[in-house]
Each structure stands twice: as C-alpha cells, then as structure tokens.
Amino acid sequence: MLAALPLRPPAALAALALLAAGCDGASPEDGGAGHDAGHDAGTDAGPSYDAGAITRIPESEASAGRTSCAYSRGAMPWQTLGAELPIGEDIRIDHFIILLQENRSFDHYFGTMPGVDGLPEGAQNPDAAGTPVEPFHTTDYCIVDVSHSWNGSHRQYNGGANDGFVVTNQPNGRRAMGYLDETDLPFYWDLARTFAFSDHHHCSMLGPTWVNRFYLLSGTSFGRISNGAVDTGRIPADGDHVVFEQLERAGVSWGVFHASVPFVFGGYPHYALRPQRRARVQPIDEFWAQLEAGTLPSVSYLDPVWDFAAGVEATDEHPPANPQLGQAWVREVVTRVMASPLWARTALIVTYDEHGGFYDHVPPPEACHPNDFPPDRGAGSAAGDFDRLGFRVPLWVVSPYARRGHVSPHVTDLASVLRLLQARYLLPALSGRDANAWPLLDMFDFDAPPRLEPPTLAPAPIDEARQQICRDNFH
C-alpha cells in the first residue's frame, strides 16, 4: 500500500483548515446568508466607473497592440478589442458560472483526441538514467502527486524542451507521462465535441495552484510564486485589486459557492472575510437552490471538494483524487445549468488552475507581464519571470451561444476569463496581463440564434473497482 502523503504545503493547508469550521455560510452578525444574499453591492464599494466616451478601433490595430503588450492596467475593453468584436450588452450573457478544477494538463486528458493539437509521434521524456519514457495510457486513476511547484514547472519546461516531467517526479517519475482517453473520460470528450473547446488554453504561470488562481481573479499573483495569501502590502493604492471589487463598483452581483472550503477565504482573507463579503460566499446547496429558482448572481464562482479535505473521494481532480469523480461533479453542474430557467442567457466556463505536473508537449509561450512585481525568488529558486504562460490545460465554454464543435486556436490563460467579464461589464484591466488577454470571444456566436434545446451528453461513469483500489492505496 502507498502511505498517505501530504498533498499541499503545510502553511497553505493551515490557512484553509483554519477557515473550514466557519465556511458553511455567514452568521447573522456577519450579515446573514439568506437566499438572495450577496446580490447587493457591498457597503464599501468605491464610486462607479465613469466610462466616458467610447471610441472603437479596428481589430487589426487592437490585436497588434495586444500582441506587443501595449496595454496596461486601467485599459478599458473598447481600447483593447476591435470594433468588430462585441463588448458590453452585445455579449449576450447575463449569467457567468466559472468552475475551476485542479491540476490536469491538456495532453494528460486529450492527447489522443482526433482533431486537436494532441500528442505527437515520438513524444518522450528521459528518466534520470537518460532512458526515454513515452506517454502511455494509464490504468491508475489515483496516483501520488506530481511536481507543479515554481522550480518543478521550470525544470519541466527547460527552455522549451519540455523534457523534465519524469526527472522532477522521482521515484516512479514515469507516472507524469500517463494519460487518460475517451474510455476513461467519455463525458469530457463529448463535452468538447458538443460545445466550444480550446487546445491552446494555458495556466497563467509556471507554478502551483494559488498563484495561478490569483490570475483568474486579479490578473496577477502580486509577485508570489508559491501558495499563500495575497500580500496586502502589494495591493494597489489606486483602484481595485480583485474582480469582486470591480463588479461591485459596476453594480454587478457576484457570489462564490463551495462544496467544501472556499478558496477566497485562504487567498483573499483580507477581503473575503469582511462581514459583507462572507454573505456572498455560500455552500454549494445554495447554488443549486438559486440556480433552480433563477436567482443566481450575475457572476458565480464554484469550488469543488478539495483533495486535502477528502483524498481520493474529492471532486477537484488534484492527485490523488480520482478524475472520474471530478468528471461526474462537472457533469452534474453542466446538466443542472442546462435544465435551469437561466440557461438561455448563461455561459458556463470550465477549466483548470494548472497542469499539476502532468506532461504536455506544447512549450509554454511568452506572455505579457502583469507589470507590478517581480517574482519572489529566493535562494534556490529557478530563474524565471511572469512573462511566460504555464502549460496547457483544458477549457470548455458551455452556453446556448457557444460555437458547437469549435476548437479555439487562440492562446489564452486564466486572465482571459477575467477579461471576458471586463468586456461584458465594461471594466478596466487590473494588470498588464488581462489588459492584453484575448477574452475567449471566438468561442461564442452572438450573431446566430441561441441553441436553447440542451443536448444529450455522454454519461460520466465511475469505475467502482478502480475507486476501491484508490481507497486501498491511499488510506
């Protein structure tokens, strides 16, 4: 049997564990957590944005600016996206639901899928002795975690050789080269064929979970390269530092719904633990109730059951969690969203925070620097900066307006999801990264009538025999 291993850095675990007891909804003295909690702007929201006159430029000019990283914090969507592209209410979505899973690379799940940029012939990584290890179809659903730290990810990248996946995961580094296919993940593959999908979406930096999740919410990690809360000493003095502030300032409702522990309590405790914020952070049962009643906020973030809380029974897909449990959780979200009264004007975006240490053959490309802080590299830290994305991860857009069967060729990262919200609600960029990000707009078709009839999707089976092996191996 494999001994149970620590799955997260102790400090990061402690930060969330400390909050777990109080995360099942706000108490009355915290402002309450009633059915419509979180729909009114917070009492300390700043003044509304003054958009002023909106002047559009051609997309050829805007695209050139984004490619050259010409735009910076404060740039408005109409300044960075060409006149040919929709912004504001022309993006015909009233409800965004963002579901961020954990730690799986694109090739690890979709490397053998026809029609995408999958595993090339001859792909391999050397082990410590120099012996090539080729990608292989794994039968192990629950494995010991693989390296995805700042140092581990940079060694895996190795200047674009992408040859460090085995050697950073010894002993038995071969497990980083294992992949799953349609027989293991039939729902995920069907979802990719049915709605819009990307094979060039990357995590935001070569590093672990928390710092990548910061890019989803802030467009930067504030210089952090390891898991830990936002340093309040690095919050900009001028303007907002997290998308929740932006949404409140614009009068847009938002909420966080969690199946175990909410990430924002650990990552943004200075903000999310304020009484008026806690009312917006609610258990997942409240999400289901509001979804069914048609009373969800305009923007909803969903947190799964984390691996550190439930081990192989978790739904976040972070090793040693069984990916089939995560797939089943995502299928439940997708099917219930499609059956809800909000479906006609909803976009569900499903993606992953980072690659988790699993092999991907595409070298992470250059990226626009957030232009706020350099990396907090100490003695022994690998060289590197925030001017490069991390490895590819899957991303789906599920919506009546999604381009069915479309595989996006645009290079995107988590800041692209942030920029989509900014484009819809006419909000300024929070950093140089989201200012220059492509906001997933090719994955939507707002000119065609929405496809309101929910499609029938493949099941998300759970192989109980393999799940029992997971339980036996990780006791």
VMD Tcl script that draws the C-alpha trace (Angstrom):
set ca {
  {0.00 0.00 0.00}
  {1.02 3.59 -0.59}
  {1.26 5.67 2.53}
  {-0.88 8.77 2.61}
  {1.25 11.77 1.62}
  {0.90 15.45 2.38}
  {-0.84 16.94 -0.63}
  {-0.27 20.66 -0.09}
  {2.36 22.79 1.62}
  {1.56 22.82 5.36}
  {1.20 26.60 5.53}
  {-1.34 26.61 2.72}
  {-3.26 23.75 4.29}
  {-3.32 25.50 7.63}
  {-4.64 28.71 6.09}
  {-7.66 26.91 4.67}
  {-8.14 24.44 7.52}
  {-8.35 27.34 9.95}
  {-11.28 28.68 7.97}
  {-13.11 25.41 7.36}
  {-15.17 25.49 10.53}
  {-16.76 28.81 9.64}
  {-17.19 28.50 5.90}
  {-20.68 26.99 5.72}
  {-22.36 30.37 5.46}
  {-22.24 33.66 7.30}
  {-23.75 34.03 10.73}
  {-26.47 36.61 11.39}
  {-23.94 39.02 12.84}
  {-21.93 38.65 9.63}
  {-24.82 39.99 7.63}
  {-26.75 36.75 7.09}
  {-26.72 34.27 4.23}
  {-30.28 34.23 3.05}
  {-31.47 33.03 -0.34}
  {-30.60 36.28 -2.11}
  {-27.51 37.06 -0.04}
  {-24.76 38.76 -1.98}
  {-26.92 40.39 -4.62}
  {-26.47 43.96 -3.37}
  {-23.25 45.86 -3.78}
  {-21.04 45.93 -0.68}
  {-21.23 48.97 1.54}
  {-17.58 49.83 0.96}
  {-17.63 49.66 -2.83}
  {-15.98 52.66 -4.46}
  {-17.64 55.05 -6.88}
  {-18.97 53.67 -10.14}
  {-16.70 53.61 -13.18}
  {-17.02 56.62 -15.45}
  {-16.65 55.08 -18.88}
  {-16.77 58.38 -20.71}
  {-16.97 58.40 -24.48}
  {-16.41 55.01 -26.09}
  {-14.33 55.13 -29.24}
  {-13.62 51.83 -31.01}
  {-10.56 50.99 -33.10}
  {-10.16 48.30 -35.79}
  {-9.40 44.81 -34.53}
  {-6.24 44.73 -36.66}
  {-4.92 47.63 -34.59}
  {-6.18 46.26 -31.29}
  {-4.74 42.80 -31.99}
  {-1.34 44.26 -32.81}
  {-1.44 46.13 -29.51}
  {-2.28 43.00 -27.53}
  {0.44 41.02 -29.28}
  {3.04 43.67 -28.41}
  {1.76 44.00 -24.82}
  {0.96 47.65 -25.48}
  {-1.90 47.86 -22.99}
  {-1.61 48.25 -19.22}
  {-3.59 48.33 -16.00}
  {-6.66 50.51 -16.42}
  {-7.13 49.82 -20.13}
  {-10.83 49.60 -20.99}
  {-12.20 46.83 -23.23}
  {-13.03 49.17 -26.11}
  {-9.39 50.27 -26.13}
  {-8.01 46.73 -26.44}
  {-10.70 44.95 -28.51}
  {-11.53 45.98 -32.04}
  {-14.83 47.40 -33.23}
  {-15.64 44.11 -34.97}
  {-15.88 42.38 -31.56}
  {-18.80 42.55 -29.12}
  {-18.46 44.29 -25.77}
  {-21.00 45.30 -23.15}
  {-24.55 44.13 -23.78}
  {-23.57 42.88 -27.23}
  {-22.08 39.96 -25.28}
  {-25.50 38.39 -24.79}
  {-24.75 36.67 -21.48}
  {-26.46 37.64 -18.23}
  {-25.04 34.89 -16.02}
  {-21.46 33.65 -15.96}
  {-20.63 30.50 -14.00}
  {-16.92 29.78 -13.62}
  {-15.82 26.34 -12.47}
  {-12.11 25.87 -11.87}
  {-10.86 22.30 -11.41}
  {-7.36 21.25 -10.44}
  {-4.08 20.06 -11.82}
  {-4.51 18.28 -15.15}
  {-2.69 19.06 -18.39}
  {-4.23 19.07 -21.84}
  {-2.26 16.09 -23.18}
  {-2.98 14.16 -19.99}
  {-6.73 14.21 -20.83}
  {-6.95 14.96 -24.57}
  {-3.61 13.97 -26.06}
  {-5.20 11.17 -28.13}
  {-8.34 13.05 -29.20}
  {-8.65 13.45 -33.01}
  {-8.85 16.99 -34.36}
  {-6.88 18.72 -31.60}
  {-3.21 19.52 -31.02}
  {-2.51 16.29 -29.18}
  {0.43 14.02 -28.53}
  {2.87 13.98 -31.46}
  {4.55 10.86 -32.71}
  {7.80 10.29 -30.90}
  {6.91 12.28 -27.79}
  {9.00 11.20 -24.80}
  {10.88 12.36 -21.71}
  {14.13 10.94 -20.35}
  {14.35 9.41 -16.90}
  {17.28 10.03 -14.55}
  {19.38 7.48 -16.44}
  {18.57 9.05 -19.83}
  {16.20 6.26 -20.87}
  {13.24 7.60 -22.91}
  {9.80 7.27 -21.36}
  {6.92 7.58 -23.83}
  {3.38 8.67 -22.99}
  {1.19 5.70 -22.09}
  {-2.46 5.01 -21.30}
  {-2.51 4.69 -17.54}
  {-4.82 2.41 -15.62}
  {-4.08 4.14 -12.31}
  {-6.77 6.70 -11.56}
  {-5.27 7.73 -8.22}
  {-1.56 8.45 -8.08}
  {0.96 10.13 -5.84}
  {1.01 13.84 -6.64}
  {3.38 15.07 -9.34}
  {5.55 18.18 -9.13}
  {3.99 21.51 -10.10}
  {5.95 23.99 -8.00}
  {7.76 27.01 -9.46}
  {11.03 25.04 -9.58}
  {9.44 21.82 -10.79}
  {7.47 23.53 -13.55}
  {10.51 25.45 -14.78}
  {12.58 22.26 -14.89}
  {9.77 20.57 -16.83}
  {9.75 23.47 -19.29}
  {13.58 23.56 -19.53}
  {13.81 26.38 -22.03}
  {11.13 24.88 -24.27}
  {12.42 21.29 -24.36}
  {9.54 20.13 -22.13}
  {11.75 17.25 -21.02}
  {11.71 17.46 -17.23}
  {8.47 15.73 -16.33}
  {9.94 12.35 -15.40}
  {13.05 13.58 -13.59}
  {11.10 16.01 -11.41}
  {8.89 13.21 -10.14}
  {11.26 10.53 -8.93}
  {10.83 7.89 -7.78}
  {8.50 6.49 -10.42}
  {8.51 9.71 -12.43}
  {7.02 7.67 -15.26}
  {3.57 8.40 -13.80}
  {3.80 12.00 -15.10}
  {3.69 10.62 -18.67}
  {0.46 8.68 -18.18}
  {-2.65 9.84 -20.00}
  {-6.37 9.08 -19.98}
  {-8.64 8.80 -23.00}
  {-12.31 8.63 -24.00}
  {-12.79 5.25 -22.34}
  {-11.90 6.86 -19.03}
  {-13.47 10.31 -19.53}
  {-16.36 9.92 -22.01}
  {-18.29 12.94 -20.73}
  {-15.33 15.30 -21.01}
  {-14.65 14.19 -24.57}
  {-18.31 14.53 -25.54}
  {-18.49 17.98 -23.94}
  {-15.51 19.02 -26.06}
  {-17.22 17.86 -29.25}
  {-20.60 19.35 -28.35}
  {-19.72 22.84 -27.14}
  {-16.72 25.16 -27.63}
  {-13.31 23.85 -26.60}
  {-9.74 25.13 -26.57}
  {-6.50 23.29 -27.23}
  {-4.34 26.38 -26.66}
  {-5.50 27.47 -23.24}
  {-2.69 27.62 -20.69}
  {-2.35 28.11 -16.99}
  {-1.13 31.62 -16.27}
  {2.37 30.90 -14.99}
  {4.84 28.10 -14.37}
  {3.85 27.43 -10.80}
  {1.31 25.96 -8.38}
  {-2.39 26.34 -7.61}
  {-2.88 29.51 -5.61}
  {-0.72 31.82 -7.72}
  {-2.48 30.68 -10.89}
  {-5.90 31.19 -9.31}
  {-4.90 34.77 -8.50}
  {-4.69 35.45 -12.25}
  {-8.34 34.42 -12.62}
  {-9.42 36.98 -10.04}
  {-6.71 39.68 -10.21}
  {-4.70 39.23 -13.41}
  {-1.53 38.86 -11.33}
  {-0.06 36.88 -8.43}
  {1.29 40.07 -6.83}
  {4.80 38.65 -7.11}
  {4.00 35.36 -5.39}
  {5.45 32.13 -6.82}
  {4.18 29.76 -4.11}
  {0.91 29.09 -2.33}
  {-0.15 31.70 0.21}
  {-2.49 34.62 0.71}
  {-2.26 37.89 -1.20}
  {0.25 40.24 0.43}
  {-1.87 43.23 1.47}
  {1.19 45.43 1.25}
  {1.12 44.91 -2.51}
  {-2.48 45.88 -3.13}
  {-2.53 48.88 -5.50}
  {-3.30 52.16 -3.79}
  {-5.14 53.37 -6.87}
  {-8.26 51.42 -7.77}
  {-9.26 47.79 -7.35}
  {-7.18 44.66 -6.93}
  {-9.72 41.83 -7.39}
  {-12.60 41.36 -9.80}
  {-15.14 41.27 -6.96}
  {-14.37 44.93 -6.23}
  {-14.82 45.77 -9.89}
  {-18.15 44.01 -10.12}
  {-19.47 45.75 -7.01}
  {-18.36 49.13 -8.29}
  {-20.27 48.46 -11.52}
  {-23.35 47.23 -9.65}
  {-22.92 43.64 -10.89}
  {-23.88 40.88 -8.43}
  {-21.45 38.05 -7.68}
  {-21.15 35.00 -5.45}
  {-18.78 32.18 -4.52}
  {-20.28 28.73 -3.91}
  {-18.16 25.99 -2.36}
  {-18.52 22.25 -1.93}
  {-16.05 22.12 0.99}
  {-13.82 25.16 1.62}
  {-13.85 28.41 -0.41}
  {-10.53 29.36 -1.96}
  {-11.16 33.09 -1.46}
  {-11.04 32.70 2.33}
  {-7.47 31.45 2.06}
  {-6.28 33.50 -0.91}
  {-8.00 36.82 -0.13}
  {-8.76 36.72 3.62}
  {-8.34 40.50 3.97}
  {-11.24 40.91 1.54}
  {-13.43 37.80 1.62}
  {-13.67 37.57 5.42}
  {-15.22 41.00 5.82}
  {-18.80 40.56 7.09}
  {-20.47 41.91 3.95}
  {-18.28 39.62 1.81}
  {-18.89 36.47 3.83}
  {-22.56 36.73 2.94}
  {-21.57 36.26 -0.71}
  {-19.62 33.06 0.00}
  {-22.10 30.22 0.41}
  {-22.32 26.40 0.40}
  {-22.96 24.61 -2.87}
  {-26.52 23.72 -1.84}
  {-27.33 27.41 -2.06}
  {-26.02 27.44 -5.63}
  {-28.33 24.60 -6.60}
  {-31.29 26.36 -4.96}
  {-30.60 29.71 -6.63}
  {-29.94 28.03 -9.97}
  {-33.29 26.23 -9.85}
  {-35.10 29.38 -8.73}
  {-33.42 31.55 -11.37}
  {-31.94 33.91 -8.76}
  {-28.20 33.38 -9.23}
  {-25.98 36.44 -9.19}
  {-24.61 37.65 -12.50}
  {-21.21 36.07 -11.84}
  {-20.79 32.82 -9.86}
  {-17.57 31.02 -8.96}
  {-17.74 27.34 -7.97}
  {-15.25 25.50 -5.77}
  {-15.22 21.66 -5.77}
  {-14.44 19.31 -2.89}
  {-10.67 19.62 -2.46}
  {-8.26 16.69 -2.30}
  {-6.79 17.79 1.03}
  {-10.28 17.59 2.53}
  {-11.43 14.29 1.01}
  {-8.45 12.48 -0.53}
  {-9.48 10.07 -3.29}
  {-13.15 11.00 -2.75}
  {-12.51 14.62 -3.74}
  {-14.05 16.15 -6.86}
  {-11.28 18.66 -7.69}
  {-9.18 16.12 -9.70}
  {-5.97 17.05 -7.84}
  {-3.98 13.83 -7.27}
  {-4.61 11.51 -5.60}
  {-8.27 12.31 -6.35}
  {-9.96 10.10 -8.93}
  {-10.57 12.10 -12.16}
  {-13.83 10.26 -12.74}
  {-15.29 11.79 -9.58}
  {-14.38 15.24 -10.84}
  {-15.91 14.45 -14.22}
  {-19.13 13.37 -12.51}
  {-19.22 16.61 -10.50}
  {-18.73 18.70 -13.62}
  {-21.45 16.74 -15.43}
  {-23.87 17.48 -12.61}
  {-23.10 21.20 -12.88}
  {-23.48 21.16 -16.68}
  {-26.76 19.23 -16.73}
  {-28.35 21.28 -13.96}
  {-27.30 24.54 -15.59}
  {-28.82 23.43 -18.90}
  {-32.08 22.50 -17.15}
  {-32.31 25.80 -15.26}
  {-34.51 28.80 -16.14}
  {-31.30 30.82 -16.63}
  {-29.89 28.62 -19.42}
  {-30.91 30.91 -22.30}
  {-28.51 33.68 -21.21}
  {-25.82 31.72 -19.35}
  {-22.20 30.84 -20.06}
  {-20.52 28.13 -18.00}
  {-16.72 28.16 -18.29}
  {-14.93 25.03 -17.07}
  {-11.15 24.90 -16.88}
  {-8.19 24.02 -14.60}
  {-5.92 26.17 -12.48}
  {-2.68 24.49 -13.62}
  {-1.19 21.40 -15.23}
  {-0.42 19.59 -11.99}
  {2.93 18.23 -13.19}
  {1.50 16.05 -15.98}
  {3.21 16.00 -19.37}
  {2.20 18.35 -22.15}
  {4.16 18.62 -25.39}
  {3.50 22.32 -26.20}
  {6.15 24.66 -24.77}
  {4.56 27.49 -22.76}
  {4.63 30.66 -24.88}
  {5.70 34.17 -23.95}
  {3.09 36.30 -22.20}
  {2.52 39.90 -21.22}
  {3.95 40.70 -17.80}
  {1.47 41.96 -15.21}
  {3.92 44.83 -14.71}
  {3.50 45.11 -10.98}
  {6.02 42.98 -9.05}
  {8.90 40.67 -9.97}
  {8.81 37.07 -8.76}
  {9.57 36.48 -5.08}
  {12.52 34.27 -5.92}
  {14.78 33.29 -3.06}
  {17.95 31.26 -2.78}
  {17.44 28.08 -4.75}
  {14.54 29.38 -6.82}
  {14.67 28.70 -10.54}
  {15.29 31.65 -12.83}
  {12.18 32.98 -14.47}
  {9.67 35.80 -14.60}
  {5.96 36.37 -15.19}
  {6.49 36.91 -18.91}
  {5.63 33.32 -19.84}
  {2.49 31.22 -19.51}
  {2.37 27.80 -17.93}
  {1.48 24.51 -19.62}
  {-1.80 23.84 -21.44}
  {-4.94 22.83 -19.57}
  {-8.43 22.00 -20.92}
  {-11.11 24.69 -21.23}
  {-14.76 24.39 -22.32}
  {-17.42 27.06 -22.88}
  {-20.93 25.69 -22.33}
  {-23.69 28.04 -23.47}
  {-26.56 28.32 -25.96}
  {-24.25 30.82 -27.68}
  {-21.18 28.56 -27.70}
  {-19.85 27.64 -31.16}
  {-20.68 23.96 -31.28}
  {-17.66 21.80 -32.05}
  {-15.33 24.79 -32.26}
  {-11.72 24.25 -31.15}
  {-10.19 27.63 -30.38}
  {-6.69 28.26 -31.73}
  {-6.22 31.41 -29.64}
  {-3.57 31.34 -26.93}
  {-5.34 32.18 -23.67}
  {-4.87 31.88 -19.92}
  {-6.94 32.46 -16.78}
  {-6.65 36.22 -17.25}
  {-8.67 35.71 -20.46}
  {-11.67 34.65 -18.37}
  {-11.22 37.79 -16.28}
  {-11.02 39.91 -19.45}
  {-14.26 38.37 -20.73}
  {-16.05 39.64 -17.63}
  {-14.42 43.04 -18.06}
  {-15.52 43.12 -21.69}
  {-19.11 42.25 -20.76}
  {-19.42 44.75 -17.90}
  {-17.06 47.44 -19.30}
  {-14.46 47.19 -16.53}
  {-10.81 48.29 -16.67}
  {-7.90 45.87 -16.70}
  {-6.33 45.01 -13.35}
  {-2.85 44.36 -14.75}
  {-0.81 44.22 -17.92}
  {-1.74 40.56 -18.30}
  {-5.52 40.86 -18.50}
  {-5.23 44.14 -20.42}
  {-3.65 42.25 -23.32}
  {-5.58 38.98 -22.99}
  {-7.84 37.52 -25.66}
  {-11.26 37.19 -23.92}
  {-12.47 33.90 -25.46}
  {-14.85 35.70 -27.83}
  {-14.20 33.34 -30.76}
  {-15.82 30.59 -28.66}
  {-19.19 32.37 -28.84}
  {-21.52 33.14 -31.76}
  {-23.78 36.05 -30.84}
  {-24.98 36.56 -34.41}
  {-26.73 33.19 -34.68}
  {-29.89 32.30 -32.71}
  {-29.06 30.59 -29.41}
  {-29.39 26.82 -29.31}
  {-31.77 26.56 -26.39}
  {-32.51 22.84 -26.53}
  {-29.99 21.14 -24.19}
  {-28.10 18.37 -25.98}
  {-27.95 14.83 -24.64}
  {-24.44 14.29 -23.32}
  {-22.47 11.15 -22.57}
  {-22.57 9.75 -19.03}
  {-19.78 10.23 -16.50}
  {-19.33 6.72 -15.13}
  {-17.34 5.91 -12.00}
  {-15.47 2.61 -12.14}
  {-16.15 1.38 -8.62}
  {-13.49 -1.33 -8.79}
  {-10.82 1.23 -9.58}
  {-12.16 3.59 -6.94}
  {-11.80 0.83 -4.36}
  {-8.17 0.41 -5.47}
  {-7.78 4.15 -4.87}
  {-9.16 3.77 -1.34}
  {-6.91 0.79 -0.64}
  {-3.78 2.57 -1.89}
  {-4.44 5.88 -0.17}
  {-5.82 5.04 3.23}
}
mol new
graphics top color blue
foreach p $ca { graphics top sphere $p radius 0.5 }
foreach p [lrange $ca 0 end-1] q [lrange $ca 1 end] { graphics top cylinder $p $q radius 0.2 }
display resetview
